Amino acid sequence: MEIDEIRNNLKRVWGDIEGVCKQAGRDPAEVTLISVTKTLNVEVLKRAILAGATDLGENYVQEAKEKIEEILIAGVTAGEGGGVGGGVRWHFIGRLQRNKAKYAVKLFDLIHTVDSVPLAVELDKRAKNMGKVQDILVQVNISFEEQKSGISVEGVIDLVGEISTLENLKIQGLMGMPPFGLDPETARPFFVTLRGIREKVQAKNIPNVLMNELSMGMSADYTVAIEEGATMVRVGTAIFGSRG
């Protein structure tokens, strides 16, 4: 995929975000567009960064490690804004195994998929060893599907409370996914559910917990997710096309 096509797709998605925010009375600056780059080769990532993508989402730690290292070596940057490398903020959005925690903490600015105390404890230990406070989101299983990752809706407040005691993790908000393949309006109630859970957590005023971020919405439904309060949308196909 060439840089001009990526740039045009990014502009179209940004335009959608601005339009939806305007209708909803929100500031577009409240919404972060995460370009999902899983399975794409590093050359496409470089073009995406040069085209203006500042937040990249990866699902697999080893694949991300190889890409990030190569991008750092190549010196590809997305301008001001910091991040682990290349002026880019890297987001981990896949299922995270505890044995990959060390690398996840080293590589990623924000880990979206923390859903258990054992995983949080491992991340905290690795972050402490690196002298880092790791930003995380708690993943909630809003689809109520057994095969999906995420803490149960009923377990969110207890999990947030336990993680809040870990000194080297900082909860920034929640992440969730509706069942796959729904049309946007059918997906809407799932986004409403996640927003409601955030409000319940906020009402508890748990120390060391921020609920600034709601990571929800993908290529098929990100506009509806924004209408329901998303602050981060994870968009792959609408920018890079189908990956088969």
HELIX and SHEET records of a PDB file:
HELIX    1   1 ILE A    3  ALA A   24  1                                  22    
HELIX    2   2 PRO A   28  GLU A   30  5                                   3    
HELIX    3   3 VAL A   42  ALA A   51  1                                  10    
HELIX    4   4 VAL A   61  ALA A   74  1                                  14    
HELIX    5   5 ARG A   98  LYS A  100  5                                   3    
HELIX    6   6 ALA A  101  LEU A  107  1                                   7    
HELIX    7   7 VAL A  117  MET A  130  1                                  14    
HELIX    8   8 VAL A  153  GLY A  155  5                                   3    
HELIX    9   9 VAL A  156  ILE A  163  1                                   8    
HELIX   10  10 PRO A  184  LYS A  204  1                                  21    
HELIX   11  11 TYR A  222  GLU A  227  1                                   6    
HELIX   12  12 THR A  237  PHE A  240  1                                   4    
SHEET    1   A 8 VAL A 209  SER A 215  0                                        
SHEET    2   A 8 LEU A 169  GLY A 176  1                                        
SHEET    3   A 8 GLN A 134  VAL A 140  1                                        
SHEET    4   A 8 LEU A 110  VAL A 114  1                                        
SHEET    5   A 8 ARG A  89  PHE A  92  1                                        
SHEET    6   A 8 ASP A  55  GLU A  58  1                                        
SHEET    7   A 8 THR A  32  VAL A  36  1                                        
SHEET    8   A 8 MET A 232  VAL A 235  1                                        
END                                                                             
